[in-house]
Amino acid sequence: MFDFDRLDYYATGWFFLCWFGYAWFSRYYSKRKHRLQSALQCYIDEWMRVLLKRDGRIADTSVIGNLERTATFLASSSLLIIAGLLAVLGATDSATDFLLELPFTDYLSSRGWQGKVLFLAFLYVYAFFTFTWCIRQYGFMSIMIGSAPLFDDDSYSDEDRDNHAKTASKLTSLAVYSFNMGLRSYYFSLALLLWFIHPYAFMVGSAWVVAVLYRREFRSRTLKTLVEGSCFIEDKH
């Protein structure tokens, strides 16, 4: 259909293996070792507990608003990139002639170019839906903050307050997870750009993205700093 050869299909399979394989590995390995999101979750839990102890929650809503704006920016950027990629489809001949002049570039037919552009556009479509879902979750979180029991309201029991804090914390964690998945789409889209040069470059780029994600999620100085923080002083599991 898109004039792909066998090596292109192998490279595509390797790409999906890297993407979904790393997502599975990250969830599995986080049970044995700290990762960024699990370390951050400790601070989210503490945030929700502290939130219930103060009446003024303007700062809390401002934090949610800042997080929501970041996701909104990336969602809007995804739409612009999709529009640009679809516009590029109209310049297929010029684009393929330019790429074939680059060194080490594999033969690229018009149908092959269109298939790869559509594949890249699909990646940003996924990112758009993921970021917009993240935005909605942060909107739900704003409602959770607005409905949080007041500090001096005796009509709520300690159990009610704990349940509210746990629900709000879990909802924030889900929003952070959606944001991370959308951000991974951006990372892997950079590897997909190498597919226009050669399938082997595409495969190497996919593996390189996995290495970068692993380094930042499990070996970064940011993670070390979070784990060394006050949230982990009493509980270093």
C-alpha positions, 0 to 999 in steps of 0.5 A: 500500500505504501511501498514499504520493503521488508526492512521498513516493516522490521524497523516499524516492529522494532519501534513499537517494541521499544515504545510499548516494551519500555512502557511495560518495563517502566511499570514493572521495574518501578516495583523494585526501584524508584522512578520519577513518577513514583518518587513524585507521588510521595510529594503529591500525597503529602501535598493533598494532606497539607491542602486539607489543613489550610483554608486558603487554596489559591496556591493549590489551584495556581499549581494545577493551572500551571500544570494544565497550561503546560499540557495545553501548550503541547496539545496545541503544538500537536495540532500545529504539527499535524497540520504541517505534516498534512501540508507536507504531503502536497510537496511529496516530489520536492521532499523526496528529491531533497532527501535522496540528495542526502548521504546514506539516504535509502531509496524513498518512493512517493508512496513510502514518503506519504506512509511515513508522514502519515505514520508521524502524523498518527503519532502526534494525533495520539499525543494530542488525545493524550494531552487533552485527556491530561487537561481534563483530568487536571480540570477534575482535580480543580473540582476536587480542590474546590470540594475539599473539606475546610479545615474547621468544618467538623461535619467531616470525619477524619476518614472522610478527609483521608478518602478525599486526599487519597482520591485527589492524589490518585487523580493527580497521579493519573493526570501526570501519567497521561502527560508522561505518555504524551511526552514520550510520543514527542520523544519517539517522534524524533526517532521516527524522523530518522526513518526518512533517512534509513530504516537502520537509523530509525531502529538505532534512534528508537533504541536511543530514545529508550536509553534517554528515557531510562536514564532520566526516569531511573538514573537522573540526578533529579530522581536522586534529589527527590528521593533524598528529600524530606518526603523519603526521610522516614520511608526509604522503601 
